[in-house]
Structure formats: C-alpha cells, structure tokens
C-alpha cells in the first residue's frame, strides 16, 4: 500500500472528516539490542507514532504501532530500546501525541 514491505496494515479507520487513519506494525517477534547485540522477544510496551512524508493518495494519517523492547542481558547498560527499520527512519516519525 505504501511501498513498506517490512510492515503489515493492522487497521484502517475513518477519521470523521473524510480521511483515513491507517495503523501499521512490523511482524517482528524479536529484536537485537543495539547496546549488546543480544536477541530479545520481551516487549516492554507499544507506542503509536505518527509518520510523516509517507507517499499516499488522499487525506490519510499513518501511525506505526512501534515496539519498545526489554534487553534481557543483565550486564547491558541499555535496559530498553525502540524498534527501528530502514523503511521508516527516525526523521520520518513525529513524537507520540
């Protein structure tokens, strides 16, 4: 739909003004900690992040159900870290609101 093959469309809903809100998420079930490299499957929480500069046609808001993972390595200084993909770089995200 948006040329984002790393993502699944979770929900599409009308926003009451003729537009649509599309919620996307990655199918990832584990991630490597950027601090130590250890794989984890423990999700700390999920946060909705609005995306910008995503190509689409019409009035549409795109939000990403982004995962924050727990690092399971006791000696790692990073306790949690957020999901990252090459298809949605940091500059394409707006702060949660």
NORLIN-V457413 format. One record per backbone hydrogen bond with DSSP energy under -0.5 kcal/mol. NH is the residue of the N-H (numbers start at 0). CO is the residue of the C=O. Records with the same first field share a line. If there is no record, write none. Layout:
NH: CO + CO
This chain:
6: 3
7: 24
9: 7 + 22
10: 22
12: 20
14: 18
19: 58
20: 12
21: 19 + 60
22: 10 + 20
23: 21 + 62
24: 7
26: 5
30: 39
32: 37
36: 32
39: 30
42: 40
43: 41 + 67
44: 67
46: 65
48: 46 + 63
50: 61
51: 91
54: 52
57: 55
59: 57
60: 19
62: 21 + 60
63: 48
64: 23 + 62
65: 46 + 63
67: 44
68: 66 + 80
69: 41
70: 78
73: 71
75: 72
78: 76
80: 68
82: 66
84: 87
91: 88
92: 89
93: 49
